[in-house]
Amino acid sequence: MTQGAGPGLGDRAGLTGETVRRLLHVADAIRHDQEVAVAELGLTPAAARALHELDPDRPSPGRDLAEQLGCDRSNVTALVDKLELAGLVVRRVDPADRRQKALLVTAEGRRVRDRVHQVMSASRLLAGLTTDELSALRELVWKVSDGGCPERCGQD
């Protein structure tokens, strides 16, 4: 690993500041790459995330998706409208509660969802790391992320 030797990196505050700036740069670059990739699939980042959250093997009501996304049900309605218009999901009467509509992922939705999963699980920035380096990085990021809270809590 290359060590930075720039000004101010000898003290903890300088090292911490540089590390934070680099983490933000990496996060922004990954987010940008993901946004470009999902746009190529004809999705917005929010619609891609919604499709990614749906279980293709289990129909679920929109309220469950709203809870998973941490947003208002009215926002989910607009997202599902876009997904339905694209032929990626369909709304059907929920057999468990006929007053509700269940969201079902279509065959095309499964294909696109698999691609979204690939996009969310890959990064050109990490491609040059060995498996051991990637594992060490994951452990360090986990350690500084309050036990994974950004994965669960850092929703835009």
C-alpha positions as CSV (number, residue, x, y, z in Angstrom):
1,M,0.0,0.0,0.0
2,T,1.3,3.5,-0.8
3,Q,1.6,5.8,2.1
4,G,0.8,9.5,1.7
5,A,3.6,11.8,2.8
6,G,1.9,15.2,2.1
7,P,1.9,18.1,4.4
8,G,0.0,17.6,7.7
9,L,-0.2,13.9,7.3
10,G,2.2,13.3,10.2
11,D,-0.4,14.2,12.8
12,R,-3.6,12.4,13.5
13,A,-5.9,15.3,12.5
14,G,-4.2,15.6,9.1
15,L,-4.3,11.9,8.5
16,T,-7.9,11.7,9.5
17,G,-8.8,14.7,7.3
18,E,-7.1,13.2,4.3
19,T,-8.7,9.8,4.9
20,V,-12.2,11.4,5.2
21,R,-11.6,13.3,1.9
22,R,-10.5,10.1,0.1
23,L,-13.5,8.1,1.5
24,L,-15.9,10.9,0.2
25,H,-14.2,10.8,-3.2
26,V,-14.5,7.1,-3.4
27,A,-18.2,7.2,-2.3
28,D,-19.0,9.9,-4.9
29,A,-17.2,8.0,-7.7
30,I,-19.0,4.8,-6.8
31,R,-22.4,6.6,-6.7
32,H,-21.7,8.3,-10.0
33,D,-20.7,5.0,-11.7
34,Q,-23.9,3.3,-10.3
35,E,-26.1,6.2,-11.4
36,V,-24.7,6.0,-15.0
37,A,-25.1,2.2,-15.0
38,V,-28.7,2.2,-13.8
39,A,-29.6,5.1,-16.2
40,E,-28.3,2.8,-19.0
41,L,-31.0,0.3,-17.8
42,G,-33.6,3.0,-18.1
43,L,-34.0,3.5,-14.4
44,T,-33.5,6.3,-11.9
45,P,-31.4,5.5,-8.8
46,A,-34.6,5.4,-6.7
47,A,-36.4,3.1,-9.1
48,A,-33.4,0.8,-9.2
49,R,-33.2,0.7,-5.4
50,A,-36.9,-0.1,-5.2
51,L,-36.6,-2.9,-7.8
52,H,-33.5,-4.2,-5.9
53,E,-35.5,-4.3,-2.6
54,L,-38.3,-6.4,-4.1
55,D,-38.2,-10.1,-3.6
56,P,-38.9,-11.6,-7.0
57,D,-40.1,-14.9,-5.3
58,R,-42.5,-13.3,-2.9
59,P,-45.2,-10.7,-3.8
60,S,-45.3,-7.9,-1.3
61,P,-47.5,-4.9,-0.6
62,G,-46.3,-1.4,-1.4
63,R,-46.3,-0.5,2.3
64,D,-43.6,-3.2,2.9
65,L,-41.5,-1.6,0.1
66,A,-42.0,1.8,1.6
67,E,-40.8,0.5,5.0
68,Q,-37.7,-1.1,3.3
69,L,-36.9,2.1,1.5
70,G,-37.7,4.3,4.6
71,C,-40.0,6.6,2.6
72,D,-43.6,7.6,2.4
73,R,-46.1,5.3,0.7
74,S,-47.0,8.1,-1.8
75,N,-43.3,8.1,-3.0
76,V,-43.5,4.3,-3.5
77,T,-46.6,4.7,-5.6
78,A,-44.7,6.9,-8.1
79,L,-41.8,4.5,-8.1
80,V,-44.0,1.5,-8.7
81,D,-45.8,3.4,-11.4
82,K,-42.5,3.8,-13.3
83,L,-41.5,0.2,-12.7
84,E,-44.9,-1.0,-13.9
85,L,-44.8,1.2,-17.0
86,A,-41.4,-0.3,-17.8
87,G,-42.9,-3.8,-17.5
88,L,-40.7,-4.7,-14.5
89,V,-43.4,-5.2,-11.9
90,V,-47.2,-5.7,-11.9
91,R,-49.8,-5.0,-9.3
92,R,-52.1,-7.8,-8.3
93,V,-54.7,-8.2,-5.6
94,D,-53.0,-9.6,-2.5
95,P,-54.4,-13.0,-1.8
96,A,-53.7,-12.5,1.9
97,D,-55.6,-9.2,2.0
98,R,-57.9,-8.5,-1.0
99,R,-58.0,-4.8,0.0
100,Q,-54.3,-4.5,-0.8
101,K,-52.3,-4.7,-4.0
102,A,-49.2,-6.9,-4.1
103,L,-46.2,-6.1,-6.2
104,L,-44.9,-8.9,-8.4
105,V,-41.6,-8.8,-10.3
106,T,-42.1,-9.8,-13.9
107,A,-39.6,-12.0,-15.9
108,E,-38.1,-8.8,-17.4
109,G,-38.0,-7.3,-13.9
110,R,-36.0,-10.3,-12.7
111,R,-33.5,-9.8,-15.5
112,V,-33.2,-6.1,-14.8
113,R,-33.1,-6.7,-11.1
114,D,-30.2,-9.1,-11.5
115,R,-28.4,-6.5,-13.5
116,V,-29.1,-3.9,-10.9
117,H,-27.7,-6.3,-8.2
118,Q,-24.5,-6.6,-10.4
119,V,-24.2,-2.8,-10.7
120,M,-24.6,-2.4,-6.9
121,S,-22.1,-5.1,-6.2
122,A,-19.3,-3.9,-8.5
123,S,-16.9,-1.0,-8.7
124,R,-14.1,-0.2,-11.1
125,L,-12.4,1.4,-8.1
126,L,-12.1,-1.9,-6.3
127,A,-11.3,-4.0,-9.2
128,G,-7.5,-3.8,-8.7
129,L,-7.6,-5.1,-5.1
130,T,-6.8,-8.6,-4.3
131,T,-9.3,-10.7,-2.4
132,D,-7.3,-10.3,0.8
133,E,-7.1,-6.5,0.3
134,L,-10.8,-6.2,-0.4
135,S,-11.5,-8.3,2.7
136,A,-9.3,-6.0,4.8
137,L,-10.9,-2.9,3.4
138,R,-14.4,-4.3,4.1
139,E,-13.4,-5.0,7.7
140,L,-12.0,-1.5,8.2
141,V,-15.0,0.2,6.6
142,W,-17.3,-2.0,8.8
143,K,-15.3,-1.0,11.9
144,V,-15.7,2.7,11.2
145,S,-19.3,2.5,10.0
146,D,-21.0,1.8,13.4
147,G,-21.6,-1.8,12.6
148,G,-22.9,-1.3,9.1
149,C,-25.3,1.5,9.9
150,P,-24.7,3.3,6.6
151,E,-25.9,0.3,4.7
152,R,-29.1,0.2,6.7
153,C,-29.5,3.8,7.8
154,G,-27.8,6.1,5.3
155,Q,-30.7,6.2,2.9
156,D,-31.1,9.3,0.6
